[in-house]
Amino acid sequence: MSHETATQAAGPQKIVIRNLGLVLSGALENPILDADAIVAVDGRITFIGRGKDADGEGATTIIDAKGSALAPGLIDSHVHPVAGDWTPRQNQLGWIDSNLNGGVTTMISAGEVHTPGRPRDVIGLKALAISAQRQFANFRPSGVKVHAGAPCIEPEMSEQDFKDLADAGVKLLGEVGLGGVKDGPTARRMVAWARKYGIQSTIHTGGPSIPGSGLIDKDVVLEADTDVVGHINGGHTALPDTQIRCICEGCRRGLEIVHNGNERAALYALRTAIEMKQLERVILGTDAPAGS
Ligand SMILES: [Zn+2]
């Protein structure tokens, strides 16, 4: 693509993109839009349609897309950030920047579990979650929006702890099963507390991964009733097909497929969702940075 900058005044920024070859909406029910132009003012899209109808008046940037495709930024529903674009367990530097090159503009933490010396006591895990939430709210690596601050639940937590976390701005739970809670009844009680205070939850489905994790099978997944069935295709060891089917059919929660899982199980889960006509439940993540 080529683009020219008309003016770079401090006033309103107006971007006009013309000559798009394909415009994807991101919506399953209407994936391709009848459009070849987009206008955005101060970072918000104000027009999607045909170039002849686009108001280019006062544009500060005009981009000739030369037939390129345009899609909404992708959301990676499962990442494990630690500090900016560095994750020490795998000595991974720049993995967020790399994912941006693949079109990912938003990431959702499934727990800051690769933090060296990760605290497991209640006040420590709350402090880590609140700190991670603040760090990534204040700093976007390469511009990527990372929703972080996702504590992994421990058996000693009380309802008040979930309220405290929510009051402090925490909106996510890390994968249930990566902390000390690995049984259905305790997970279910705590997931309900999280939900009560507006905290979204996910679970580690499948065999163990990092040290301290354990097998989470279909019975625990269904009893815990998290908002998302995290890596239903394993992260990285998948459950048997029969259990994957039980989970798909036994709840209406989100079904997450990750890159760092079993590819055959991923296709099985996807085909099961299609067969059930519930493709809208499927979300995609990476579980990056991998290496557990
Ligand atoms: Zn996991």
Boltz pocket constraint, residues with backbone or C-beta under 6 A from the ligand:
constraints:
  - pocket:
      binder: B
      contacts: [[A, 175], [A, 203], [A, 204], [A, 205], [A, 209], [A, 230], [A, 231], [A, 235]]
      max_distance: 6.0
